[in-house]
Amino acid sequence: MPDYAFGGPDDIDRAIAYLVALDDQQRNALAVIEIDEAIDEAQAEFEKSSADPSYVPTDDFIVRLSGYLERADDAERP
């Protein structure tokens, strides 16, 4: 998503859903820990952006969020 623009809490919520589904499928313990950390970070950003509509996460998080959403889009394609 090279032209991704942060779309607010809905984008983060969609990324969380993708990460949870990925976590449920994963059997590697280290990968599960990494995914759980990504979910925790996304949930914290979701809460901040839900509480304050003008809140914009860091550029680093937005890059990761864009990647999650891109992979979610790929997973949804038949």
Number of C-alpha atoms within 10 A of each C-alpha: 12 8 6 13 11 16 9 18 22 13 16 26 17 15 26 24 15 20 21 17 12 14 18 11 10 13 9 9 9 10 13 17 12 12 19 15 12 20 21 13 13 21 17 13 21 20 13 16 18 15 11 12 10 10 13 16 15 9 10 9 15 16 15 14 23 21 16 22 21 16 15 19 12 10 10 9 6 4
